[in-house]
Amino acid sequence: MKKDWFEKELEKYSKLTGYKKPEKHSDVIKLDSNENYAVSKEFLEKIMNDAKKTMDVREYPLGGTERLVQNISKYIGMPKEMIGVGNGSDQIIDLFLSNFTSKDTTILTSDPTFGFFEERCKLYSIPTIKIPFDKNMTLDLEKFLANSKKANVLYLDTPNNPTGFQFQKRDLERLIREFKGLVIIDEAYVEFSDYSVVEMTKKASNLVVLRTLSKSFGLAGLRIGYLVASEKIIDTFTRVIQYPYPLNTLAIEAGILTLQQSKYFTDVANLIKTERSRIITNLRQMKIFEVFDSKANFVLFAAGGSGQRIYKALIEQGISIKNLGKIGTHEGCLRVTVGSQDMNSRFLTAIRDLLN
Ligand SMILES: Cc1ncc(COP(=O)(O)O)c(C=O)c1O
C-alpha cells in the first residue's frame, strides 16, 4: 500500500462539513434543538439521584441494557426480543448506515430530512434520492412510490424534523408495505404525534423503527435511543453489530427509573401538544409568517426575507431558535421548539415586540 494512502483519505474526509451543532449561546432560552424543557428539572434530578444510589461504576454494566430493554418493552407493549438499544438513536442510525449501506446502495428519503442522517450519508458516500417537500410542507406519497424500486433503503423521520410533517397513517403503511429493501422509520417525535407504525414490525421483516428518550422523556443529555424490529434484526444487531456496553451505567439506571414514571411524561407530552397549538395560532395571527402544521415538539414557520433579522433579534433578546434558511420555495425558515409554558410565552412576546 502506498505511503500517502492515509494522508489522501484524511484529506478527503477533512473536506466534509459534518453535522453542524447549534451555536452555543450563554444565558438564552434554548428553543433551538427540540429538547424538552416542559419536563421538570427537579423531577429528573430526583431520578438521577435515585439512579446513583443503585450503581457501582467500577463494574461494566453487565445485564444493564437487558433490564433497560425490559422496561422499554413494558412501556411500548412490544416483546423484548424485538427491542435493541443505542447511545442515542444517532448511534443506531450510524451503525445501520456503516454496516448495511455503501456507495453501491441508494437511499430514498425526504428533502429536508434529519440533518445528522444526511451528513452520515455524505460521510459514507451513500447515494440518496431526495423527495422535496411541496409548497404546503407536505410530502407526496406517489413520488415516494414511484422511486421506491430505485432505492435499497427508505429512511423517513416521521414526524419529520424540521417540518413537523407526518403522512396519514394509511399512506405510510402503504409505503412501508410496498418498499422491498430496508425501511428505517425514525419516530423520535412519536409521542407528540397521532400514531406509530411500531406494530408493523411484527409482520414486516425489513422494518426498523427508531425511538429515543431524548424528546418526550427529556433525557437528551443521557443519550438513550432504541430500535424495534424483527427478532432476527434485533438478535443480529445486539449480538454482532452493537458494542457490548453501548450505554453507561448512569444512563441505564436513570432510563429505567424514567420509563417507570411514564404517566408523568404522557402528561408533559399532552401539555406540549396544547402549547404547540397556542404557538401556531399566535404566529398565524401575526399574519406575516407562513406557519406549518406540526406533529412534533417544534413549529416551523417561514419569515421570508426577514428570517435572518428575526433570528438575530431574538438572540439579542435571549431566545435561541433554529435558523434554517430556505426550504423548498420558502425563504427564511425558522424552527422553534415548544418549551415550557413560560418559555413559549416569552418567545411569543419577544416576536410580537419585534414586529411592532
Ligand atoms: C428525527 C430525529 N431522529 C433522531 C434524533 C436524535 O435522537 P437521539 O438524541 O436519540 O440521538 C433527532 C434529534 O434531534 C431527530 O430529530
The ligand as a Gaussian input file, in Angstrom:
#p B3LYP/6-31G(d) Opt

LIG

0 1
 C      -35.541000      12.781000      13.569000
 C      -34.537000      12.638000      14.648000
 N      -34.017000      11.434000      14.893000
 C      -33.113000      11.260000      15.873000
 C      -32.684000      12.316000      16.644000
 C      -31.603000      12.100000      17.659000
 O      -32.049000      11.400000      18.719000
 P      -31.036000      10.923000      19.851000
 O      -30.933000      12.030000      20.833000
 O      -31.685000       9.697000      20.415000
 O      -29.722000      10.601000      19.198000
 C      -33.201000      13.587000      16.430000
 C      -32.730000      14.717000      17.263000
 O      -32.928000      15.859000      17.017000
 C      -34.136000      13.762000      15.393000
 O      -34.630000      14.969000      15.105000

